[in-house]
Amino acid sequence: MTGSKLPVKPEVMTKAFVSGCAGPFLTQDEIAFFRDADPWGLILFARNIESPEQVKQLTSTFRQAVARADAPVLVDQEGGRVQRLKPPHWPKYPAPKLFGDLFDKNPEIGLRAAWLGSRLIAGDLFEVGVTIDCLPCLDVRFPDTVDAIGDRSLSANPETVATLGRAMIDGARAGGVLPVIKHIPGHGRARVDSHLELPRVEAGLLELKSVDFRPFKALSSVSLGMTAHIVYEGIDPETAGTQSKKVVQDIIRKEIGFDGCLMSDDISMNALGGDFVERSRKIVEAGCDIVLHCNGDMDEMIAVAEAVPHLAGEAERRCAKALNELKAPAPGFDEKAAWDEFCKLTGWQGA
């Protein structure tokens, strides 16, 4: 967090969505929108990021707009292809698959590398006011896993995914950042990119339970999770998981046992049909707590804000519980020594 002393609003009027923004600084229209719509949080992408001082100003301006010092700011900073904060201001990190490869050869080294990588990333984020990192990717890798997941997956072994996922979760928390487990209940079997079209998974429920669900079930106590825009034909052959009551309530909440704040994957993705009011309402009706809209298009942002409810009841409880877990990093962490150790363990040179 940024050290701001903003008062917390006396009554909860926060809307159940996370929004993007268009550029590296909020426009006056965006500031007015955030003030009036009061989204739960803001998510950043490469278009929003230029330098550490600029990102600090952006996160601070957002929190001023919504008048909540604890308003979360999110980013996807996994390493590899999914890294929004980039050189020269931030180091380049490897894709998570590297940790799985190391683990297969030497579990102790793989675990330590996963923890260090996540802790170092969290340190980068904490310094600029970003409080939630959308990692780890707990999707089990298959031979035909779409490249949109690919080396973002830690392993083809669900036990390895869960073990390394825990290390990354612990590293993020130690660095003052909350992790998000994704993409519940599993994106690894998808053969097409959900950014472009709606994937369909043919595996039956027993097959999904035996492999795909296992990392999420093992880490179901984590306070934040993200859905997958995938049709699971063995569960609900008609509706994408993000918008399916059967997937959200029967599988994610009951079978997997996840009771944290559940946010949708980005509803700007082409996997979902309908306008943004319809998309948002279906997501909320299915049982998701937070609608995630990322692209910064103001007309779409307004539609989402109109469609989603104010945070209340169980959704409000889950969101508050997550933010209450946010702790500043313990003093004494030697970033340079940690980076040197990380590079030695992984052979990574940051380029």
N, C-alpha and C positions, 0 to 999 in steps of 0.2 A: 504494500500500500504506500501511498505517497506522504503520509504524515498529516494529511488535511484534518482540520478540526471542525468540519462541517457538522451541523446538528443532524441527527436522524429524524426523519419526519414523524410527527406525533401519531398519525394514523396511517395505516397501510392503504395506499392507493395504487401500488405498483401493479403494472400489467404483466401478464404471464407470457412475456416474450423477451428474446434477446435480439438486438438489432445490429446491423452493420452500419457503416457510414461511408461516404463517397471518397474522401481523400484524407490527406495527412492532418488537416485541421478541420474542426467542425465549422460549417457555415452558420450564419444567423438563422436560417430556416431549420437546420438540423438542431441547433440549440433550443429553439422554440418548440420543435417537435418533441425532443426528449423531455423538456420541462413539462409539457402538457400530457404526453402519452405515458411517461414514466416507465419505460421498459425495465425489466429486472436487471439487464446487463447489456454490455456492448461487446461485439466481437470484432477483432482486427484482422486484416489481411495485408498482403504485401503492398497494396496500393495506399495503405494507411501509415506506412512505416518508412521513415527516412533516416532518423538519427535518435540516439537515446534522449536527448533533451526534447526533441519534437514529440516523441511518444509519451514522455512524462507530461508534457503540456496537454496532449490529447486526452490521456486518461483522467487528468485533473479537471479539464474542461467538462468532460462528460459527467463526472461526479458532482461538479458544481451545478450542472444543468438539472440533474435529477435530485439534488439536495440530499444525497445519501453518501456518506463517506465510505460505506462498505459496499457500494454498488459494484458488482463483479465486472471485471474486464477479462474477456476470454481471448485465446488465440490457439491456433493449431501449430504447435512447435514440437514436432516429433523427431526431426532429423531426416536426412535424405531428401527426397522430393518434396516433403511436406515441412517446410521451414519458412516462416514468414519474416523473422528477424535474421538478416543475412549479413555476410561480410560486405564492407570492411568493418562495420561497427560491432558485429557479433561473430563469433566463430562458427564455422560450418560443422555440423554434427553428422555422424553416419546414420543410415537407415537402421531401424530396430532389428532387422534380420541379422545384423552382425552379432548382436548379443546372443541370439539363438545359436548361431554357428560356433561362437566361442564356448557356449554352455555345453554343446555336444562334445567338445574336446576336453573341456575342463570346467565343470559346473561352478567351482569357486570363482574362477576368473570371469565367467559369463555373468554371474550374479553381481559381482563387484562392479564390473563395467556397466551393467544396466543401471545400478544405483547411482554410480558416479555421473553417467551421462544425464540422467534425469535431474540429479541434484545441480549439476552445472547449468543446465537449461533453466531450471527454476530460479537460480541466482540471477541469470540474465533478465528474466521476466520480472522478478520482484523489484529490481532496481528501477524499472520504468513504470511501475504501477499496475502490471498485469497480474491478476490473482488466480486465474483458472487456466490450466493448460489441458487441451483436449487430447490427452494421452493417458494410458496406453491403449493401443489397438489390440484387442484381445481376440481378434479374428484368427481362427486356425487356418493355416495355408494348405491348399490342395494343389495337385499338379496343374489344374486348369483354372486356378484363381485368377481373376481379372487383374491386369496390371495396375488398375486404380487402387488395389490393395497391395498385391505383390510383396515387395520387400518391406512394407510397413508392418507386415505380420511377423511376429517374433519366431514362429516355428510351425512346423506341420504336426507337432506333438502337443496335444492340449494340456498335458501336465507341465511341459516346458513353458508354454504360453502363460499359464497361471503363475508359475514360480517366478518367471522373469517379470511378469506384469506386476506382481507384488513388490518386487525390488524397485521398479520404476515408480510405483505409487508412493513407496516410502521415501524415495529420493525427492520426488516433487514436494511432498509434505515437509520434509526436512528443510527445503529451500524456501518455504513460505508460500507455496502455490498448491491449489487444490487440483487433483487429477480427475479425469473423466474416463470411465471405462466405455469403450465403443467397439463395434457397433452391435448393440444387443438386439436380438439373440445370436448374431453371427453373420458376418458378411463374406466369409471365406469361400463359400461354394458359388458365389455369384460369378457368372461368366461374361457379363457385360457391365459397363460402367454406369452406376446409378446417377452420375452427373448428366448422362446423355439419354438414358432410357431405363425403364423399369426392369430389373432382373427378376427372374423366376427361379426358385430352387425347388427341385423335384424330390429331394430326399424326404423320407417319411419321418414322423415324429420320433420314433425309437432311434433312428439313425442320428438325428439331430441331437437328441439327448446324450447319446453315447460319445459324441465328439464335440460338436459346435457349442453346446450350452455349457460344457464343463468349466472352461476358464471363468465364465461369467458367474456361474454358481459358486465357484471357489472364492471369488472376490465380490460376492453380492453385498457385503457390508459397506462397500465404498459408497460415499454419499452423493456422487454425481454419475450419471450414465447417459449415453446417447443411443438412439434407435438406429435401425437400418431401414432404408427404403427398398425393401425386397418383398416379393410375394413368396411366402412359404406354403407351397401347395399342400403339404401334409398337415397344415394347421388351418389356414384360411386361404383358399385358392382364388378368392375374389379381390382381396384388398392388400395393399402394401402394409408391411408390418407396422410402420409408423402410425398408420391410420386404422389399424385393426384391433378391435376390442379383444378378440381371441388371443392375438399375439401379446398385446400389452398386459392385459389383466390375467389371462390364464397361464401364459408362458413366462413373461418377464416378472410379473409380480408374484405369482404363485409357484410355478415350477422352478424358476431360477431363484426366487426369493429376494429379488431386489426391491428394497423399500426406500431407496434414495430418490433424489430429484431426477426425474427422467425428462430429458429434453429430446426433441426431434433432431434428426439430421437436418441440414439446410433445406428449407422448403423451396428455395429458388431452383433446386436441381430438377432436371427434366423427368426424373422418375415419377413425379407426382403430376396428376392432371387436375384440371379445374382452375378457377381463378384463386387468388390468394385468400379471399374470405372463405371460400369453400375448403381449400387446403387446410387452413388454420382451424376451422371449426371441427373438421373431421379428426384432426390430431388431438384436440382437447377432448372431444367426445370419446375417443378411444381410451383416454386415460393418461396421456402425457401431461406433465406439469408445465413445461415451457416449450414454446414454439421458437425455433431458431430460424431467423431470416438474415442472410449474410450479405447480399450483393449491394446494399446501399442505395437502391432505387427508391426514391421518396414516395412515389405513388404506391408501390408495393408495401412499403413500410406503413403507410397510413391505413391501407386495407387490413394488414395484419393487426395493427393496434385496435382497429374497430372490431375485429372479429374475436379477439381473445378476451377472457374475463380478467378481472382483477385477481391478484393472488389471494387465495382464501383457503380455509380448511386444510386438508392434507397436503395440498400443493404448497401452501404457505409454510406449513410445518417442515416439509422436506427441504425447501429452499433455505429456511432459517437455520435448520440443523447443519446443512452443508457449510454455510458461511460462518457458523459458530466454531467450526473445526479449523478455521484459518488461523495459523500461528506464525509469528515472525520467526525467521531462522535463528537458531541458537548461535551465540557468538563463538568465534574461534575457528570458523571454517576457513581454511587456507585455499583460496581458489586456484592460485598458481600451482601449488603442490598437487591439488586434485586433478587439474588439467594434465599435468605432467604424468601422473599415475595413470589417468585414463588413456593417454596416448601410448604409454608403455604397454599397458595391458592389451590394447586393441590394435596397435600398429597404425593408429589413425594419426594423420598429420594436419587435419583440419582444412583440407583442400580437396 
